[in-house]
Amino acid sequence: MSTMNISLPDALKTFVDEQVSQRGYGTSSEYVRELIRKDQDRQQLRSLLLAGASSRPAGAADAKYFADLRDRVRGRAGG
């Protein structure tokens, strides 16, 4: 694992220390790693949402759509 040192103003350092204490992290590094992972997840979700928003519209999600979906799911479960 690589090491990275960061400098924080006193107010942010205090905030991080409080989060570590109150939320059960073992170290400030664990807390920062969690923040980075959540940001990665957020960016991935944003990318997926943008891709979906720019994709061609699908057919209507009507009663027939859901009936067909149930049939496909049941077919996979029984196969």
C-alpha positions in Angstrom: 0.0 0.0 0.0 1.3 3.5 -0.9 1.5 6.3 1.6 0.2 9.9 1.0 0.5 12.7 3.4 -2.0 15.6 3.4 -2.1 18.9 5.2 -5.3 20.1 6.7 -6.3 23.3 8.4 -6.9 22.7 12.2 -10.7 22.9 11.7 -10.7 20.1 9.2 -8.3 18.0 11.2 -10.6 18.4 14.2 -13.6 17.3 12.0 -11.8 14.2 10.8 -10.7 13.3 14.3 -14.4 13.6 15.4 -15.6 11.5 12.6 -13.0 8.8 13.4 -14.1 8.8 17.0 -17.9 9.0 16.5 -18.3 6.7 13.6 -16.0 3.9 14.7 -13.1 4.2 12.3 -9.8 2.9 13.6 -7.7 5.7 12.0 -8.1 8.8 10.0 -6.7 6.9 7.0 -9.7 4.5 7.2 -12.0 7.5 7.2 -10.3 9.1 4.2 -10.3 5.8 2.2 -14.0 5.4 2.8 -14.6 9.0 1.5 -12.6 8.2 -1.6 -14.4 4.9 -2.2 -17.8 6.7 -1.9 -16.6 9.4 -4.3 -15.6 6.7 -6.8 -19.0 5.1 -6.4 -20.7 8.5 -6.9 -18.7 9.1 -10.1 -19.5 5.7 -11.5 -23.2 6.2 -10.8 -23.1 9.6 -12.4 -21.4 8.1 -15.5 -24.1 5.4 -15.7 -26.9 7.9 -15.3 -25.4 10.2 -18.0 -25.1 7.2 -20.3 -28.7 6.2 -19.7 -29.9 9.8 -20.2 -28.1 10.0 -23.6 -29.3 6.5 -24.8 -32.2 5.9 -27.1 -35.5 5.6 -25.3 -36.8 2.1 -24.8 -40.3 0.9 -25.3 -43.1 1.8 -22.8 -43.0 0.1 -19.4 -46.6 -1.0 -19.6 -48.4 -4.1 -18.3 -47.2 -6.2 -21.3 -43.6 -5.2 -20.6 -43.8 -6.4 -17.0 -45.6 -9.6 -17.9 -42.8 -10.4 -20.4 -40.2 -9.5 -17.8 -41.8 -11.9 -15.3 -41.9 -14.6 -17.9 -38.2 -14.1 -18.7 -37.3 -14.2 -15.0 -39.3 -17.3 -14.4 -37.7 -18.9 -17.4 -34.2 -18.3 -16.0 -35.2 -19.5 -12.5 -36.6 -22.7 -13.9 -33.8 -23.4 -16.4 
